[in-house]
Amino acid sequence: MELPPDLPGECIYPRADYCLPHIVLQEGDAAFARYAREAGALARDVKDEIAREEQRQSSLLACDDRLHATGLFILVAVLANLFFLLFLPRYMLYWIVSSFILYMVNPFILMIPTGGGKMALPDGKAIREFLRSIRGTGGVPFLMAGDMRAFGKVLWDTFFINCQPLAAGFGLIFGIDVLFALFSGYVAGFFEPGTAALITLQSLAIILFYTGVWYVKPYTTSFFLSLDVMRVSMQEKVRAGWRAAMRAVLLVTALGAASGVLAISAMLLPGMTLSTFLASVDLALGWSLLPIAAIFTSQVVIARYLQGAYSRELLLQVGDYKKFHVWREGILNQLATLPKTLEEIPTPGHLVDLMVELKRMQSDYRRMKLYTSEYHDLFGFFPVYLVLPDIRLILDRSRDVPRESAPEPGGQVRTESADRAIGYECQQSAGTHQYIISPDV
């Protein structure tokens, strides 16, 4: 997803009707009737989804006052650490230990049920059914091939989107780790230089990983376009000769290896680093747990505050991207330019092209619906905003399952769910041989 660089925090849409006007069809124009039904239904669904997204954003941002009310906690955390720094002999060691514990348990803190936001997860029965279906078929049976790729993209996007707000907090905490490790190992002699080097390298790996996520934003369209440019450039170098191709392969291999090593070091090795560090400094449990617990709590306060502030801005950007770039500009404005009468379509081939374009817009609409937003707080404070895959929508068996059309009283013919998302029907006008596409209200 490409997020717009500068978007307002609140967006007010004009009261304009983007749905196609009533389209009068001659009986027998089945292909055009299908096109008109799908275009009208898509316009209606997109407008409804924009309204739901705005309502969801307003509901989530209603807890902004809780974010501002945490300033006192931040002040207490900073003052407590200054006190420990001045009067606690092994404070730097305790800070380093607490920081690695925080890094490892931070994902589980989001699972603490404190009465705050609810995760977008289905009940246990649906999850068990979902897992049994995957084991039986080797895939997600409710998703088509294109949707399966979109689901994989959503998982990729949400992982890095939710990593980005952690960059400030972890950068601050592990930056202090680097300073404390270098001072303790090479100046004060509190522990061995090798141990100081281990902590420094591990902390730098974590900082670089989250800085890279912050800078590169590997969930954006520009990131994937850069990969395509790199692929085309490699193909050109291969055609240019084996030497140029070898240089390109070595460069890509080096970048991939460096990225892989950095990601593994940041995600998988901190636990091993902490175990090695504890063994090297001979930290005995007991009363040492009290200052470690106090420092850990202060680090949680600092990290959660920064994560909440930056996740709020990212939530607004993702929501505005969905509403402005994809749904309004990419779908509603495009639908408004489509032909509205059969006379505007010169050839059957043009109608086929219109249906292909319509299918692309429907795919974009379904893909963006897979993203949902939630928040989590700690006992009413420190709200953190999350962008998650909508598991309930993914597990909905009825989604995109065609149904047979059935006549209803008054000459109305209910459209198939494959032809419409919600809310539109094809009505036969009494006494005529025409069909009128209109909203189902």
C-alpha positions, 0 to 999 in steps of 0.5 A: 500500500502506498500511503499519501504523504500529507493527509489531514487527520479528519476528512469530510466527503462531499455529499455527492452520489457516485452511484451510476444513475438509473440505466435503462436497458433493452431486453436482451442486452444481457451482457450490458445488464450484467455490467450495469448491475456490477458497476452500480452495486460496486459504487453502492458498496464502496460508499457504504464501506467509506461510511463504515470506515469513517465511523470506525476511525471516529470510534477508535480515535475517541480514546485520544484523551487517554493518550494525552492523560499518560503524560504523568506516567511518562514523567514518573518513569523518567524521574524513577530512572534518573533516581536509579541511575544516581543511587542504584549501583548496577542500574545499567546492567538492570536496564539492559536486562529489562530492555531485552525482556521487554523486547521478547514479551512486548507482543504478548502485552497486546494480548492482555485482556484489560477491557480495551479494544477487541481483536478482530478474531473469530471464535474458537470454533471458526478457527478450528474449522479454518485450520482443519480446512487448511490441513485437508486442502493445503490452502485456504478453501474459502479464497480464490487464487487472487484472493489468496495472494491478496491475503498473503499481501495483507499479512505482509503489510500488517506485520510491517505496518505494526512494526513501524510504530515500535521504531521510536520506542525501541530505538530509544531504549536500545540506543541507551543499551548501546551507551550503557554497554560501551561505558560499562565494558570499556570505561567502567569495567562493570563487565567484560569487553566481549560482553559489551560488544555482544550487547552493542551488536545485538542492540544495533541490529534491533535499531537498524531493523526497525529503522529500516522498516521506518525508512523503507516501508516495505508495505508500500506500492513504491517498495514493490515497484522498486523491486520490479525496477530491480528485476528489470535492471537485472534482466537488462544486465543479463542481456548486456553480458555475463560480467554485468550480470554477475555484478548485478547478481552479487549485489542483489545477493549481498543485499538479500543476505544482509537483510536476512541476517539483520532480520534474523538477528533482530527477531530470533537472537535477542533471547540467546543474547540475553541468556549469554549476557546473564551468564557472563555477568553472574546476575543472581535472582532474588532481590535483583528482581525488584529493581528489574521489575521497576525498570521494566515497568518504566520501559513499558510506559515509555515504549507504549506511549511512543507506540501509541502516538505513532500508531495513531498517525499511521492509522489515519494514513492507512484509513485515508489511503483506503478512503481517498486513494483506493475507494474514492479515486481508484473506484468511485471516480473511475466508475463515474467515467464509465459508459452509462448507456449501451450507445456509448459502447461501440463494440462488444470488445469494448464491453469486454474491456469494461468488464475486465476493468470492473473486475479489477476495481472489485478486486481492489475493493475486496483487498482493502476490506481485508484490512481492519483497525483495532486498538488495545490499552492497558487498564484504560491507558496507553492506547495502541492502534493496530492494523489487522487482517479481518479474519472474520471476513476471510472465514466468511464462507458466503462471501462471493458465493454465487446464488441462483436468481429468484423471482420475487413479487412485483416482477423483481429479480434478485441479482446473484451475489457474484454480480453484486456485493450488496444492495442492488436489484434488477427490476422489470418495469411493469408493462414494458420490455425494459430493465431499470438498475436501481438501488435496493432500499 
